[in-house]
């Protein structure tokens, strides 16, 4: 079974290897779409949505400076970083992060899929 959970966070960054305005400090309200896979348990759920939302929110870099986490925090690099981080948190729960979509605005996203 697949679960889809959408979360948001705010953060600032700058792109040190970009020749344009995004080289300067700026911020985004990011939207993250998680597609999580797991078996349906006897209680009829893969996992409690409330618990998953809290767990995911705790891992997101809300109100942080992304350059402290990723040297060149492009949407692509940040998506890969978050995918690895969240995958590691979900595996002990018997869950697999299938895809992560990181939307930096309403029309542009980076997508990471499990191999």
C-alpha positions as CSV (number, residue, x, y, z in Angstrom):
1,X,0.0,0.0,0.0
2,X,1.2,3.5,-0.7
3,X,0.6,6.5,1.5
4,X,1.0,10.1,0.3
5,X,1.8,12.8,2.8
6,X,2.3,16.5,2.0
7,X,4.2,18.8,4.3
8,X,5.6,22.3,4.1
9,X,8.6,24.1,5.6
10,X,10.3,27.5,5.3
11,X,14.0,28.0,5.0
12,X,16.7,30.3,3.5
13,X,19.6,29.5,1.3
14,X,21.9,30.8,-1.4
15,X,23.3,29.0,-4.4
16,X,27.1,29.6,-4.4
17,X,27.7,28.1,-7.8
18,X,24.9,30.0,-9.6
19,X,25.4,33.1,-11.7
20,X,22.2,34.9,-11.1
21,X,20.0,36.3,-8.4
22,X,19.7,33.0,-6.5
23,X,23.4,33.4,-5.7
24,X,22.1,35.8,-3.0
25,X,20.4,34.9,0.2
26,X,16.7,34.2,-0.3
27,X,14.0,32.0,1.1
28,X,11.3,29.6,0.0
29,X,8.2,28.0,1.4
30,X,9.0,24.5,0.3
31,X,6.3,21.8,-0.2
32,X,7.4,18.1,0.2
33,X,5.3,15.2,-1.2
34,X,6.2,11.9,0.3
35,X,5.1,8.6,-1.2
36,X,5.6,5.9,1.5
37,X,5.2,2.2,1.0
38,X,4.4,-0.4,3.6
39,X,2.1,-3.4,4.3
40,X,-1.4,-2.9,5.7
41,X,-1.3,-4.2,9.3
42,X,-4.1,-6.1,11.1
43,X,-5.5,-2.8,12.3
44,X,-6.2,-1.8,8.7
45,X,-3.4,0.8,8.6
46,X,0.1,1.0,7.1
47,X,0.9,3.5,9.8
48,X,-0.9,6.2,11.8
49,X,-0.9,9.4,9.6
50,X,-0.7,11.6,12.7
51,X,2.4,9.8,13.9
52,X,4.0,9.9,10.4
53,X,3.3,13.6,9.9
54,X,5.0,14.4,13.3
55,X,7.9,12.2,12.4
56,X,8.4,13.8,9.0
57,X,8.0,17.3,10.4
58,X,10.7,16.7,13.0
59,X,13.2,15.8,10.2
60,X,12.5,18.8,7.9
61,X,14.8,21.9,8.1
62,X,12.1,24.4,9.0
63,X,13.4,27.9,9.6
64,X,17.0,26.8,9.0
65,X,19.8,28.0,6.7
66,X,20.1,25.2,4.2
67,X,23.8,25.9,3.3
68,X,24.6,24.7,6.8
69,X,23.2,21.2,5.8
70,X,24.1,21.0,2.0
71,X,27.0,22.8,0.5
72,X,25.2,23.7,-2.7
73,X,21.5,23.5,-1.7
74,X,19.8,23.4,-5.1
75,X,16.4,21.9,-5.2
76,X,18.0,18.7,-6.6
77,X,20.7,18.4,-3.9
78,X,18.3,19.2,-1.1
79,X,15.8,16.6,-2.4
80,X,18.5,14.0,-2.4
81,X,19.6,15.0,1.1
82,X,16.1,14.8,2.4
83,X,15.4,11.5,0.7
84,X,18.4,9.9,2.3
85,X,17.6,11.4,5.7
86,X,13.9,10.4,5.7
87,X,14.5,7.0,4.2
88,X,16.8,6.2,7.2
89,X,14.0,7.2,9.6
90,X,11.3,5.2,7.9
91,X,13.2,1.9,7.5
92,X,13.1,0.9,11.2
93,X,9.3,1.3,11.0
94,X,9.1,-1.2,8.1
95,X,8.3,1.5,5.7
96,X,10.0,2.5,2.4
97,X,10.2,6.0,1.0
98,X,9.3,5.4,-2.7
99,X,9.4,9.0,-3.9
100,X,10.0,12.5,-2.5
101,X,9.0,15.6,-4.5
102,X,10.5,18.8,-3.3
103,X,8.6,21.9,-4.7
104,X,10.5,25.2,-4.4
105,X,7.5,27.1,-5.8
106,X,4.2,26.2,-7.4
107,X,5.7,25.3,-10.8
108,X,9.1,23.7,-10.1
109,X,10.0,20.6,-8.2
110,X,12.9,18.0,-7.9
111,X,11.8,14.4,-7.6
112,X,13.9,11.5,-6.1
113,X,12.7,7.9,-6.5
114,X,13.9,4.8,-4.8
115,X,16.0,2.5,-6.8
